[in-house]
Amino acid sequence: MRAIILAGGKGTRLKPYTITLPKPLVPVGGELPILEIVIRQLKRAGFNHITIAVNHMAELVMAFFGDGSRWNTRIDYSIEESPLSTIGPLTLIRDLPPNFLVMNGDILCDLDYSDFYQHHVEQQNDLTVSVYRRKTTIDFGVITYDSNNIATAFIEKPVYNFDVSMGVYCLNRNVVDQLSKGTRYGFDDLMLDGIRNGQRIRVRPFQGFWLDLGRPEDFDLANEKYEQLKERIGLVK
């Protein structure tokens, strides 16, 4: 099985951690780099070929992970000369298999990546997106009113629930083959164009543990709870 890890971002939201290190190499809990945790999980799930899409401080990422032999897997790289967003880097990879996993390199979760991949293949989807229910609180009193500016409702600090993309998805190669090579193209473009063109896009809700470590508050939480999280994400038995 093949996995593509997107690790070319500048990690702007995680400054000052990312001033001297690329985000994939920032350690969680003062122990393992974010990206090493992801690679260990993918290897354990049966992914034996991992391609890392790099751009910012690419030489440091490539020097650290090398050819993957330290983790008994094959690692190679797709190097962006200019930022191509989330999906654009896939167009630079010439040997994509019929189906493959794509994920951001700053995800900490206990998703069964193998099961997710097999579900995508069995369903014959063009795109399968793992989604997570996220609660968002508006820290203000929200007022609604009519066309005459007459107040019609008031809610103090309302809470909304949304199903958000986890930054983990599976793709069929035909989707990438239709894109212009080396052109900036984001996940939002992929979703909007795919829905508009009637592609087979299926979501798969996930109810386990998930953090996007690109968010400072989630990164701080991961550091704070790291010892408790290690078993949950499979770093210790």
Beta strands, then each sheet from edge to edge (+ up, - down):
strand 1: 2-6
strand 2: 27-28
strand 3: 32-33
strand 4: 49-54
strand 5: 74-79
strand 6: 99-104
strand 7: 107-109
strand 8: 127-137
strand 9: 141-145
strand 10: 151-156
strand 11: 159-172
strand 12: 201-206
strand 13: 210-212
sheet 1: 5+ 4+ 1+ 6+ 11- 8+ 12+
sheet 2: 2+ 3-
sheet 3: 7+ 13-
sheet 4: 9+ 10-
end
